[in-house]
Amino acid sequence: MPGAVIGGEPVPADGTLPATALRGARARPFGVYVHVPFCATRCGYCDFNTYTAGELGGGTVSPATYADLAVAEVRFARNVLGAAARPASTVFFGGGTPTLLAPAAFGAILDAIGAEFGLADGAEVTTEANPESVTEASLNELRASGITRVSFGMQSAVPGVLAVLDRVHQPGRPEQCVGWAKKAGFEHVSLDLIYGTPGESDADWERSLSAAIAAGPDHVSAYALTVEQGTRLAARVRRGELTAPDDDVLAGRYVIADQRLSAAGYRWYEISNWAAADGARCAHNMLYWTGGDWWGIGPGAHSHVGGTRWWNVRHPAAYASRIGAGLSPGQAREVLTDDERKLERVMLEIRLADGYPLAAVDSAVIPGLDGLVDVRHDRLFLTRHGRLLADTVVRALTP
């Protein structure tokens, strides 16, 4: 049986979902997230559920054995969803560093998803990748295994900034990987950037943006650095070794990113994401932001089906034990109320360039949002200034 519940109710041992979660499921888009909890080294800013080989202590869960566990949960998911199962329109391998798995492991997991659920025509299949964890040959193998989209963690083009973040790849390597990925035939290639690292200057940020744009991906993500409690970065800030990111500096860097990326032909479609064309948008993330269903595979993975969300046990050994016994790996779950679902819809959809339906908004609050939103074609859109103050807009729309 699942163990202690943290912040939710117990998940049934057989994973059974409430009838309300399954009602109308086949009309909603469905995706699969596969969490790969392995990293070669731990970055100082990262608080994701990841483990190095040393932290796992030579246990039975490793990149070499992981595919079998993931396949077992795919089959478990199919049994739980029953008649509500439908083809996956997106699959996303995240982490951690998914590309520590052999390309054949990706193929085995995708084959299982295809066998149990089916893959929709034109399904987007993404993997994240650390630039140092791939080669030209491995990218060719990943493409052959069924991956259609790859997202490289570039973070910065400046050695000093990478050093503060504990990133081990060399400047220039992500750009090289973009070239390899294009040559391998990936349909879409993305670069992820981080701004606001302690010690980073505006010129450093401009340099990183220039390098990313010159590499020619059709998608760029840019995220403000968050100092997460429990990380090495947080400890260094607490000791006074580094200065925490300043909100005004972060806002300025965001404006620089939007200006530079827009001038290069990219268009924002979500606050932190820009695409060269509509088809280059990350379909899996769009599924998250528009209230679709997804099943999260792996230790610590989160899932959502019809207003019920749950999260798996975090440690790979505990996860393997549950999966091996045929039990749900779910740690806990919560069933969202109508008000909670409405709040989440506003929080997520207002972040999109597609806007939020005006009919769902109390018109009395709009005058108080002057300069933060535009109203066009019966929808509410964030201005650039509004993107910087999105939380303020959400609070106004959900009193």
N, C-alpha and C positions, 0 to 999 in steps of 0.2 A: 504494500500500500504506500501511496505518497507520504512523505514525512511531514515535518513541521511546515505550516502554511505561513508565508510572509506576505502580508498585504492583500490577501484574497481568501477565497473559499477553497476547500480541497478539490482537486481534480479526480473524478472517479477513476478507479484502477483500469477500467476498460476504455477510458477516454470519452465516454458518451457525452454528447452535447445536448443542451436544452432544445426542446422542439422549436422554440422561437428562433434559435440560431439557424436552423436548417430550413425554415419556412422561406420559400422564394429564392433559395440559394442558387438554383440553376440559372436564374436571370441575372446574377451578379458575376462580374469578372472574378477569376480565380488565379492566384499565383502561388509559387512555391519558393520559399527562402531556405537556403541551405547554409547554415553557419558552420564554418570551418575554424575550430578554436586553437589553431597552432600558429606560432610565430617563431622565427629564428632568434630574434632578440625582442625585447620589450621597449617600445618608444616611451620616453618620459612623460608625455602628455596623455597617453592612452589609458582609458579605464574600461575598455571593452573586455568581454569575457574571453580572454586568450591566455595561452600557456606556452612557455618555452619547453624544450625537451627536459631541461634541468628541473623545471617546476613540476613536471609530470613524474619525475623520478623513476623513469624506466618502466612505467606501468604498461598495461596491455593495450591502452588506447594510444594510437600513433597515426601519423599520416598514412602509413602502410596498411593499417587495419580499419581506417575510418569509413571507407566506402561501404563496407558490409553493414555497419551500424546505421548509416544514413539510409541505405536501401531498406533495412528492416523497419525504420520509422515511416518511410514512404508507404510500405505495405500496411502498417498499422493505421496510418491516416486514411487510406482507402477504405478500410473496414469501418472506421468510425464514421466517415461521411456517407457511406452507403449510397442510397439513391441520389443524394445531393452532390456526389462527385461529378466533376465535369472536367474537360480538358484544361490544362494550364495554359494561359496566354503569356505568362512570363515565368522565368526561373532566374533566381539571382543567387550566386555563390558569394557570400561575404565572410568577413572574419574580423580579426585574424588575417592570415595570409593564405587564401584558398589555393594559390599556385604552389604551395608546398606539397599538395597532392600531385600524384602523377597524372598526366593527361588521361590515362586509361581509367582512373578513378572517376573523373568527371563523366566519362562515357558510360560507366556502369550505373552511376546515379541517374543520369539522364535517361538511360534505357529503362530503369525501374519506373521513373515518373511517366515515361511514355507508355509502358505496359499497364500501369495501374490507373492512370488518369487520361492519358493521351496528351499530346502537345497540339495546341491549336495551330491552324495554318498561319505561318508567319510569326510563330512564337519568338519572343525576344528571350535570349539566354545570355545572361551577363556573368562575368566573373570580375571581381576585384583582383588586382595584382600589385605586388611590390616590384618595382623595376629590377631589383637584384635577384628576384626569384624566378625570372623567365629568361629564356634565350630565344634567338630567332627560330631554332629548331622546335623548342617546346611550344612556342606560339603557333607554329604550323600544326603541331599535334593537337593543341587545344581547339583550333578552328576545325580540324577534321573530326574531333570528338563531338561537335555540335554546338560549341560556344559561338554566338553571333556578335557579342558586344564585349569589349574589355575596358576596364577603368583602371588606370594606373595612378598610384598614389605618388604624385610628384611633390606636393607640399610647398617646395621652394626651389629656386635655381641658385640660391646663394649659400655657399659652404658654411658660413657662420650661423646662418639661420637653421640649416639642417642639423648642425651640431647641437644647438640648443634643444631641438626637438628629438635628439637621439636617432635621427634617421641615418641609415648606413649607406644609402645609395650615393653614388657620385653625381655631381651636377652634370647634366648632359645625357645621363643614362635614360631618363624617362622619354626625352625627345627621340632618342635612338629606338626605344621600344615602340613608340608611335609609328615610326617608319616600318619597323618589322611587322607590326600588327596590320598595317594597311597592305603591305606586300602579301601577308598571309591570307588576306581576303575577309577580314572581319568587317561586318556591315557598318559598325559604329565603334568609334574609339574615343574615350574620354580621358581627361586629365583632372585630378583633384588637387586643389591648392588650399593652403591655410594662410590667413593673414593675421597680424597682430602678435606674432612671436616676440617675446622680450628681446630688445636689441635690434629688431628689424626697423629699417628706415623706410620712408616713402620711396626712396630710390631703389632700395632692395625689392620692394613690392612691385615697382614698375619693371624691374629687371626680370622678376619671375613671370609676370604677365606677358612680357615681350617674348620670353623663351617659350611659354606655353602656346601663344598664338603662332609663333614661327614654326612650331612642330606640326601644326595643321590638324589637330583633332577636330571632330565635328561636335564635340560637347566639352564644356568646362564647368567644373564645380568649384566654388570658392567659399570657404567657411571661416568664420571668425574663430580664433583660438579660444577655447574655454578651458580654464584651469580647474580640472576636476579633482575633488578631494580624494586623497589616498594615492595620488600619482607622485612620481618623483618630481615632476614639474611643480606641483603644489607645495611639496616640501621645500624646494629651493626658493619659491616665492615667500613662503612663511619664514624662512631663515634670513630673508633679505638679500639672497644672492642674485635674484632676478626680480624685476618689477612686473607686477600684474598688468595685463593689457588695459589700456585706457579706453573708455567707451567712446570718447570723441575721436580718438585716433582710429578706432575700429570703424566708426561711421565714415571717416574720411577715406579709409582704405576701400571700403565698399563702393563709395562713389567713384573712386579711381578705377576699380575693377569694372563697374558697369559702363563707364565712359569708354575705357579701352576696348572691352569686349564688344560693345555695341559698334564702335568705329570699325572693328575688324569683321563685322558681319554676323556676330552672334546676337541672339535675342534672348532676354531673360524669359523663362516660362514658370519658374518658381524662384523665390527670393534668392536662393543660393546657387541657382543653376541656369546655364545659358546653353543654347543649342544653335547650330548653324542652319537648321531647318526643322520643321515640325517633326519630321520622321526621325530626327536624331534625339528627341526627348527620351529620357529613360522611362520606358513604359511601366517597368516594375514599380518605380517610385510613384508614378502617376496613379497606379492602382492603390498604393497606400493613401495618397493625398485625396483621393476621390471616394474613399469608403468601400473599396473592394474587399474581397476575402482572400486570405492567404494562410498557408500552413507553414510554420517555421520548423525546420528540421535541425536537430543538433543541440548540444548543451547550451542552455541559456537562451535558446531561440524563442521569440515571441510569435504568437499566432493570433488571427482574428477571423471569426466567422459569424456574420450576422449579429453583431453587437455583443458577442461573447469573446473575450480575449484571455489568453493564458500564456504562461511562460514555463519553459522546461527547467529542470534542475541544472545548476551551473557547472558542476565539476564533471569532466569527461568520465571519470570512473563511476560516479553515481549514475550518470546517464547510461553508460554501457550496462550497468547492473539492471536498471529498469528495462531497457530494451531487450536484454538477454532473457529476462523473466517473462517477456510478453506483456509487460505493464506499461501504462502511459508514463512517459518521462516527465509529465507535467508537474511542476512544483505547486502552482496555485492558479486560480482563474478569477475573473470577475465578469458579471453580466451587467452591462451598462444600462442605465435608465434612459428614458427618452430624452431627458434634459441633458444628460452626459453625452449622449450621441449628438445632440444638436450643438453642444459646445465644441465637441471635437470636429464636427463638420465645419463650423465657422473657423476654428483655429487653423485647419489644414487648407480649406478651399480658398480662404482669403489670401493665402500666400501665392496663389497661382495667377499667372498673367491672364488666364481665362476669366477671372473675376468670380464674384459671388452673386447669386440671384437677388435682385432688388426686392422681389416679392417676399423674401424671407427676412427682410430687414425692417425694423421700426423706423419709418421715415423721419420721425422726430429727432433722431440722433444724428442725422446726416449733416445738418448745419454746423454742428460742433466738431465735425471732422474736416473742416475746410483746409485744403492743402494736403491732406493725407489721402483722400480718395477722390476718384472721378466717377461720374455716373454716365454710362453710355449704353444704349440698346438694352435697357432694363437690367443692367448688371452693374455691380459696384467693383471698382478696380483700385488697387493701391497705386498711388503716385510713387516716384522714387523716394521722396521724403517719407511717404507712408510705409514703404518697405523697411525703412530704418526704425519706424515706430509701430510695427505690426502688432505688438502686444497691446499698445494703447487702443488701436482700432478694434481688436478682439474684445477688450473689456467694454468698449462702448457698445458693441453690437450684441453683447451677452450680459446685460445688467443683472 
